[in-house]
Amino acid sequence: MARRRGAALLSAMALCTVLAGCTTADPPARPPASAAASSEPAETRLPGGVRHERLTRRLDSGEPVRLSVLRVSPDARASVAAVHGAAMTRAETVRALARASGALLAVNGTYFDVGTGRDASPYDGDPIGLYAEDGRVLSEAQAGRPALLLGGGDGRLTARIAEVSTTGRLRAADGARRELDGVNRVAGRIPGCGGVGGDRLTSDGRSMAQPSRGVCADADEVVYFTPQWGHRTPPGPADSAEVLLAADGTVLRTRTPAGGPLPADGRSLYGIGAGAAWLEAHARPGTRPAVSVRMTDPGGQPLTGTVRSALGASARLLRDGKADPDAARLGTEREPRTVACVTADGSLLLIAIDGRAPGTSVGATPAEAARLARSLGAVDAVNLDGGGSTTVVVGGRAVNSPRGTENGAVTERRVANAIVVLPE
């Protein structure tokens, strides 16, 4: 269930960099002097150090763009966390996630698995790339992609942006070792690629060692399922095998083929191809295999610090106050965008850019989003899920205008997860 997140620790990441300069004819925006300076509904009272405002800017082209800006200072009387719904298999609206977690404010989070055609998935709440909450990695990273990392201690928020990979390892009681390919996803199916060896694009069979558009496949995998996934794991092929684990990690039994109910408060190791053979050979009932998933830097070294929540992004927009070339991978289309930033004083800045409404708010290109973010004080920034997913909820209601199509109706899309601000 989505809820206020605990303080469990995880290997963490390097200090972040945020979004660049300003594509607006208006002067750079300053943080409001008080919560009263923002456009909050009268009934919404925000704690000290938390501010929300809605702005209209003009791009260099002269076209308007509307922004919802959430700012949380390091000493805010609130906490910030990532939350998902009742199960990772099912998407929920940002409003529903905010309500279930008791959040004051919420913004949509990571990309998620919504393939179409032969690449369609029945699990629309499955995050693509890194996702961690309560200090636990619940979805593996796309190797080397940037992520927003949230942690802290002694009542202070730490927000950072860093390039992150994940390293998964299995060690059986008999000493046998193996890579762990993934966490909480369909075995053999890697949306966005960037997995552990053997990935091939389903579209043309090309080998992919790095993240890429599309979906990759891998015939030999072991995937770790945790209670957060839901009650049942996906049905597997005839030669698959699944090791069911008790809450303490002890092997209960192996079922073939894989797929079915998880033990109460338990988890499983789910194998296909060579992964299934390894599990059947080494994960014996009554033993306790060691399972580890660490967040690492691009060189494979454990990241220092603490992380309670982590959300993978598609690209970095700003690094040390300058536009980052990584943004070029996203193209030049104007779209609604959700941008996560860190300012020079360490504040978290979340910016929702409305789009698809000509004459009212046209969205932004990645370069324009970077400049807008920099104008608001960002020094490091990343691009989170956008388009029809871009949603901001304050006081239980959406305060921006999410649209799935050009000039389409304002509709709240269901998403995999959200970044929420919780009262102390």
C-alpha positions as CSV (number, residue, x, y, z in Angstrom):
1,M,0.0,0.0,0.0
2,A,1.1,3.6,-0.6
3,R,2.0,5.1,2.7
4,R,4.5,7.4,4.4
5,R,7.9,6.1,3.7
6,G,10.3,4.9,6.3
7,A,13.9,5.8,6.9
8,A,15.7,2.6,5.7
9,L,19.1,3.3,4.2
10,L,20.4,2.4,0.7
11,S,23.6,3.0,-1.1
12,A,23.2,6.5,-2.5
13,M,24.4,8.9,-5.1
14,A,26.5,11.9,-6.0
15,L,25.2,15.5,-5.6
16,C,22.8,16.6,-8.3
17,T,22.8,19.0,-11.1
18,V,19.6,20.8,-12.3
19,L,18.1,22.7,-15.3
20,A,19.5,25.5,-17.4
21,G,18.7,29.0,-18.5
22,C,15.4,30.8,-19.2
23,T,13.5,30.7,-22.5
24,T,11.1,33.3,-21.3
25,A,10.7,37.0,-22.0
26,D,9.8,37.5,-18.3
27,P,12.5,38.2,-15.7
28,P,13.7,35.1,-13.8
29,A,11.2,34.0,-11.2
30,R,12.0,34.4,-7.5
31,P,10.6,32.0,-4.9
32,P,7.5,33.4,-3.3
33,A,8.2,35.3,0.0
34,S,5.6,33.2,1.7
35,A,3.1,30.5,1.0
36,A,0.6,33.3,0.7
37,A,2.4,34.5,-2.5
38,S,1.5,31.3,-4.4
39,S,-1.8,30.5,-6.0
40,E,-2.9,27.9,-3.5
41,P,-6.5,27.2,-2.8
42,A,-7.5,29.0,0.4
43,E,-8.1,25.8,2.2
44,T,-4.6,24.4,1.6
45,R,-2.1,25.3,4.2
46,L,1.5,24.3,3.5
47,P,4.1,23.6,6.1
48,G,7.1,25.9,6.5
49,G,9.7,25.4,3.8
50,V,7.1,24.1,1.2
51,R,5.8,26.4,-1.5
52,H,3.7,26.0,-4.6
53,E,3.0,28.6,-7.3
54,R,1.6,28.7,-10.8
55,L,3.2,30.9,-13.4
56,T,2.8,31.8,-17.0
57,R,5.9,32.4,-19.0
58,R,6.6,33.1,-22.7
59,L,9.1,31.2,-24.7
60,D,11.6,32.9,-27.0
61,S,9.0,32.2,-29.8
62,G,6.5,34.4,-27.8
63,E,4.2,31.4,-27.2
64,P,2.8,31.0,-23.6
65,V,3.6,28.2,-21.3
66,R,2.0,27.5,-17.9
67,L,4.1,26.1,-15.0
68,S,3.2,24.5,-11.7
69,V,6.2,24.9,-9.4
70,L,6.7,23.0,-6.1
71,R,9.7,24.0,-4.0
72,V,10.8,22.1,-0.8
73,S,13.7,23.5,1.2
74,P,16.2,21.2,3.0
75,D,14.8,22.2,6.4
76,A,11.1,22.0,5.4
77,R,8.7,20.8,8.0
78,A,7.7,18.0,5.7
79,S,9.1,14.9,4.2
80,V,9.4,13.9,0.5
81,A,9.0,10.3,-0.7
82,A,8.2,8.1,-3.7
83,V,5.0,6.1,-3.5
84,H,3.2,3.5,-5.7
85,G,-0.3,2.1,-5.5
86,A,-1.6,-1.0,-3.8
87,A,0.5,-3.1,-6.2
88,M,3.2,-2.3,-8.7
89,T,1.2,-4.2,-11.4
90,R,-1.4,-1.5,-11.6
91,A,-1.2,2.2,-12.3
92,E,-3.2,4.8,-10.3
93,T,-3.9,8.5,-10.8
94,V,-1.6,11.0,-8.9
95,R,-4.7,12.1,-7.0
96,A,-5.3,8.5,-5.8
97,L,-1.7,8.1,-4.8
98,A,-1.8,11.4,-2.9
99,R,-5.0,10.4,-1.1
100,A,-3.7,7.0,-0.1
101,S,-0.4,8.3,1.2
102,G,-1.9,11.3,3.0
103,A,0.2,13.7,0.9
104,L,-0.2,17.5,0.9
105,L,1.1,17.7,-2.7
106,A,2.1,15.2,-5.3
107,V,3.7,15.1,-8.8
108,N,3.9,12.2,-11.2
109,G,7.1,10.2,-11.2
110,T,8.9,7.7,-13.5
111,Y,8.1,6.3,-16.9
112,F,6.2,3.0,-16.8
113,D,5.5,0.0,-19.0
114,V,2.7,0.9,-21.5
115,G,4.0,-0.8,-24.6
116,T,1.6,-1.3,-27.5
117,G,1.0,-4.0,-30.1
118,R,3.1,-7.1,-29.6
119,D,5.2,-5.2,-27.0
120,A,2.1,-4.5,-24.8
121,S,2.2,-5.4,-21.1
122,P,-0.7,-6.2,-18.8
123,Y,1.2,-4.6,-15.9
124,D,0.8,-0.8,-16.6
125,G,2.1,0.1,-13.1
126,D,5.5,-1.4,-13.7
127,P,8.2,1.4,-13.6
128,I,10.8,1.6,-16.4
129,G,14.2,2.0,-14.9
130,L,15.2,2.8,-11.3
131,Y,12.6,3.0,-8.7
132,A,13.3,2.7,-4.9
133,E,11.2,3.5,-1.9
134,D,11.8,2.9,1.8
135,G,15.4,2.3,0.9
136,R,14.6,-0.7,-1.2
137,V,15.3,-1.1,-4.9
138,L,11.9,-2.2,-6.4
139,S,12.9,-1.8,-10.1
140,E,16.4,-2.0,-11.5
141,A,18.1,0.9,-13.2
142,Q,18.7,1.4,-16.9
143,A,22.4,1.3,-16.8
144,G,23.9,4.8,-16.4
145,R,20.7,6.8,-16.8
146,P,20.3,9.8,-14.4
147,A,18.0,9.6,-11.4
148,L,16.5,11.8,-8.7
149,L,17.6,10.6,-5.2
150,L,15.8,11.6,-2.0
151,G,17.2,11.0,1.4
152,G,18.2,12.9,4.5
153,G,18.5,12.7,8.3
154,D,18.2,14.8,11.4
155,G,15.0,16.3,9.9
156,R,16.7,17.6,6.7
157,L,15.9,16.7,3.1
158,T,18.7,15.7,0.8
159,A,17.9,15.8,-2.9
160,R,20.5,14.8,-5.5
161,I,20.7,13.9,-9.1
162,A,23.2,11.3,-10.3
163,E,23.8,8.7,-13.1
164,V,23.0,5.3,-11.6
165,S,23.2,1.6,-12.3
166,T,22.1,-1.3,-10.2
167,T,24.1,-4.4,-9.5
168,G,22.1,-7.6,-8.6
169,R,23.7,-10.7,-7.1
170,L,22.6,-14.1,-6.1
171,R,24.6,-16.5,-3.9
172,A,23.1,-20.0,-3.1
173,A,23.8,-21.8,0.1
174,D,26.1,-24.2,-1.8
175,G,28.3,-21.2,-2.8
176,A,27.1,-20.9,-6.4
177,R,26.8,-17.4,-7.6
178,R,24.9,-15.7,-10.4
179,E,23.8,-12.3,-11.6
180,L,20.3,-11.1,-10.7
181,D,18.8,-9.7,-13.9
182,G,15.9,-7.7,-12.7
183,V,13.4,-6.8,-9.9
184,N,9.6,-6.8,-10.2
185,R,9.2,-7.2,-13.9
186,V,8.2,-9.9,-16.5
187,A,11.2,-12.1,-16.9
188,G,12.8,-11.9,-20.4
189,R,11.1,-8.5,-21.1
190,I,13.2,-5.4,-20.6
191,P,11.4,-2.1,-21.5
192,G,13.9,0.5,-22.5
193,C,16.7,-2.1,-22.5
194,G,19.9,-1.5,-20.5
195,G,19.7,-4.7,-18.6
196,V,22.3,-7.4,-17.7
197,G,23.8,-9.0,-20.8
198,G,21.9,-10.8,-23.5
199,D,19.4,-8.0,-24.3
200,R,18.1,-7.9,-27.8
201,L,15.6,-5.6,-29.4
202,T,12.3,-7.4,-30.0
203,S,11.9,-5.3,-33.2
204,D,15.0,-6.5,-35.1
205,G,17.0,-8.8,-32.8
206,R,19.9,-6.3,-32.4
207,S,22.1,-6.8,-29.3
208,M,21.7,-3.9,-26.9
209,A,24.2,-3.2,-24.1
210,Q,22.9,0.3,-23.4
211,P,19.4,1.8,-22.7
212,S,17.4,2.3,-25.9
213,R,13.9,3.1,-27.1
214,G,11.8,0.0,-27.5
215,V,11.7,-3.3,-25.7
216,C,14.4,-5.8,-25.3
217,A,14.2,-9.6,-24.7
218,D,16.6,-12.0,-22.9
219,A,15.9,-15.7,-22.9
220,D,18.1,-16.5,-19.8
221,E,17.1,-14.5,-16.7
222,V,16.4,-14.5,-13.0
223,V,14.1,-11.8,-11.7
224,Y,13.4,-11.1,-8.0
225,F,9.8,-10.5,-7.0
226,T,9.0,-8.6,-3.8
227,P,5.7,-8.2,-1.9
228,Q,5.3,-4.7,-3.4
229,W,4.8,-6.3,-6.9
230,G,1.4,-7.8,-5.9
231,H,-0.2,-11.1,-5.0
232,R,0.7,-13.1,-8.2
233,T,3.7,-13.4,-10.4
234,P,3.3,-13.5,-14.2
235,P,2.6,-16.9,-15.9
236,G,5.9,-18.4,-17.3
237,P,6.8,-20.7,-20.2
238,A,6.8,-24.5,-19.7
239,D,10.5,-24.7,-18.9
240,S,10.5,-21.8,-16.4
241,A,11.0,-22.3,-12.6
242,E,10.2,-20.1,-9.6
243,V,11.6,-20.5,-6.1
244,L,9.2,-19.3,-3.5
245,L,10.7,-17.6,-0.5
246,A,9.3,-17.1,3.0
247,A,9.4,-13.6,4.5
248,D,12.9,-14.4,6.0
249,G,14.2,-15.5,2.6
250,T,14.1,-19.3,3.3
251,V,13.3,-21.4,0.2
252,L,9.8,-23.0,0.7
253,R,9.6,-24.9,-2.6
254,T,10.1,-24.6,-6.4
255,R,7.2,-24.6,-8.8
256,T,7.3,-25.2,-12.5
257,P,6.3,-23.6,-14.7
258,A,6.7,-20.2,-12.9
259,G,3.9,-17.9,-12.1
260,G,1.2,-17.9,-9.4
261,P,0.5,-16.6,-5.9
262,L,3.3,-15.3,-3.8
263,P,3.6,-16.6,-0.2
264,A,2.1,-14.3,2.5
265,D,4.7,-11.5,3.1
266,G,7.0,-13.6,0.9
267,R,8.9,-13.2,-2.4
268,S,10.3,-15.3,-5.2
269,L,13.2,-15.9,-7.6
270,Y,11.8,-16.4,-11.0
271,G,13.9,-18.0,-13.7
272,I,13.7,-18.6,-17.5
273,G,16.2,-20.5,-19.7
274,A,19.6,-20.8,-18.0
275,G,18.2,-18.9,-15.1
276,A,15.6,-21.5,-14.4
277,A,18.2,-24.3,-14.6
278,W,20.4,-22.4,-12.1
279,L,17.6,-22.1,-9.6
280,E,16.6,-25.7,-9.8
281,A,20.3,-26.8,-9.3
282,H,21.2,-24.5,-6.4
283,A,18.1,-23.1,-4.5
284,R,17.2,-26.1,-2.4
285,P,14.2,-26.1,0.1
286,G,15.2,-25.0,3.6
287,T,18.2,-23.0,2.4
288,R,18.4,-19.3,2.3
289,P,20.0,-17.8,-0.8
290,A,21.5,-14.3,-0.5
291,V,19.9,-11.7,-2.7
292,S,21.4,-8.2,-3.1
293,V,20.6,-5.2,-5.3
294,R,22.9,-2.3,-5.0
295,M,22.8,1.1,-6.6
296,T,26.2,1.9,-8.2
297,D,27.9,4.6,-10.2
298,P,28.6,4.1,-13.9
299,G,31.9,2.4,-13.0
300,G,30.2,-0.2,-10.9
301,Q,31.3,1.3,-7.5
302,P,28.7,1.5,-4.7
303,L,27.3,5.0,-4.3
304,T,28.0,6.8,-1.0
305,G,25.3,8.3,1.2
306,T,21.8,7.4,2.0
307,V,18.7,7.1,-0.2
308,R,15.2,6.6,0.8
309,S,13.6,7.1,-2.6
310,A,15.0,7.0,-6.1
311,L,13.3,7.7,-9.4
312,G,14.9,7.0,-12.8
313,A,14.7,9.7,-15.4
314,S,15.0,9.7,-19.2
315,A,17.7,12.3,-19.5
316,R,19.7,15.0,-17.6
317,L,18.7,18.5,-18.6
318,L,21.1,20.6,-16.4
319,R,24.5,19.9,-14.9
320,D,26.0,22.5,-12.6
321,G,23.8,25.1,-14.0
322,K,24.6,24.4,-17.7
323,A,22.6,22.7,-20.3
324,D,23.6,19.0,-20.6
325,P,24.0,17.4,-24.0
326,D,22.2,14.3,-22.7
327,A,19.0,16.2,-23.3
328,A,19.5,15.9,-27.1
329,R,18.5,12.3,-27.0
330,L,14.9,13.4,-26.3
331,G,14.5,15.3,-29.6
332,T,13.1,18.7,-30.1
333,E,9.3,18.3,-29.7
334,R,7.3,20.6,-27.4
335,E,5.5,18.4,-24.9
336,P,4.0,18.6,-21.4
337,R,7.0,17.8,-19.1
338,T,7.7,17.0,-15.5
339,V,11.1,18.2,-14.4
340,A,12.9,17.4,-11.2
341,C,15.6,19.8,-10.1
342,V,18.0,20.7,-7.3
343,T,18.8,24.3,-6.5
344,A,22.1,25.8,-5.3
345,D,20.9,25.8,-1.7
346,G,19.8,22.1,-1.9
347,S,16.1,22.7,-2.3
348,L,14.0,20.2,-4.3
349,L,12.3,21.9,-7.3
350,L,9.5,20.0,-9.1
351,I,8.2,21.7,-12.3
352,A,5.2,20.6,-14.2
353,I,5.0,22.2,-17.7
354,D,1.5,22.1,-19.3
355,G,1.2,21.7,-23.0
356,R,-1.0,20.6,-25.9
357,A,-3.1,23.7,-25.5
358,P,-2.2,26.2,-28.3
359,G,-2.6,29.8,-27.2
360,T,-2.7,28.8,-23.6
361,S,0.3,26.5,-22.9
362,V,2.3,24.9,-25.7
363,G,4.7,22.8,-23.6
364,A,8.4,22.9,-23.9
365,T,11.3,21.2,-25.8
366,P,14.0,19.6,-23.6
367,A,16.2,22.7,-24.1
368,E,13.3,25.1,-23.3
369,A,12.5,23.1,-20.2
370,A,16.1,23.3,-19.1
371,R,16.2,27.1,-19.5
372,L,12.9,27.5,-17.7
373,A,14.2,25.4,-14.8
374,R,17.4,27.4,-14.6
375,S,15.4,30.6,-14.5
376,L,13.7,29.2,-11.4
377,G,17.0,28.6,-9.6
378,A,17.8,25.0,-10.7
379,V,21.4,23.9,-11.1
380,D,20.8,20.2,-11.8
381,A,17.7,18.8,-13.5
382,V,16.3,15.7,-15.1
383,N,13.3,14.9,-17.3
384,L,10.7,12.6,-15.6
385,D,7.6,11.1,-17.3
386,G,5.6,13.7,-19.2
387,G,3.0,14.1,-21.9
388,G,-0.4,13.1,-20.5
389,S,1.2,11.9,-17.3
390,T,2.3,15.4,-16.2
391,T,0.1,16.1,-13.1
392,V,0.3,18.1,-10.0
393,V,-2.1,17.6,-7.1
394,V,-2.4,20.1,-4.2
395,G,-4.9,19.7,-1.4
396,G,-6.6,16.7,-3.1
397,R,-7.2,18.3,-6.5
398,A,-5.3,18.6,-9.7
399,V,-4.0,22.1,-10.2
400,N,-2.6,21.8,-13.7
401,S,-4.2,20.7,-17.0
402,P,-3.0,17.2,-18.1
403,R,-3.8,16.4,-21.7
404,G,-3.2,13.2,-23.6
405,T,-3.6,14.8,-27.0
406,E,-3.3,18.2,-28.7
407,N,-6.4,20.3,-27.7
408,G,-7.7,17.2,-25.9
409,A,-9.8,17.1,-22.8
410,V,-8.1,17.6,-19.4
411,T,-7.9,14.1,-18.0
412,E,-5.9,12.6,-15.1
413,R,-3.9,9.7,-16.5
414,R,-3.1,6.7,-14.3
415,V,0.7,6.5,-13.6
416,A,3.1,4.1,-11.9
417,N,4.2,6.2,-9.0
418,A,4.4,9.7,-7.6
419,I,6.6,12.1,-5.6
420,V,4.7,13.2,-2.6
421,V,5.2,15.8,0.1
422,L,4.0,14.4,3.5
423,P,3.3,16.4,6.7
424,E,5.8,15.9,9.5
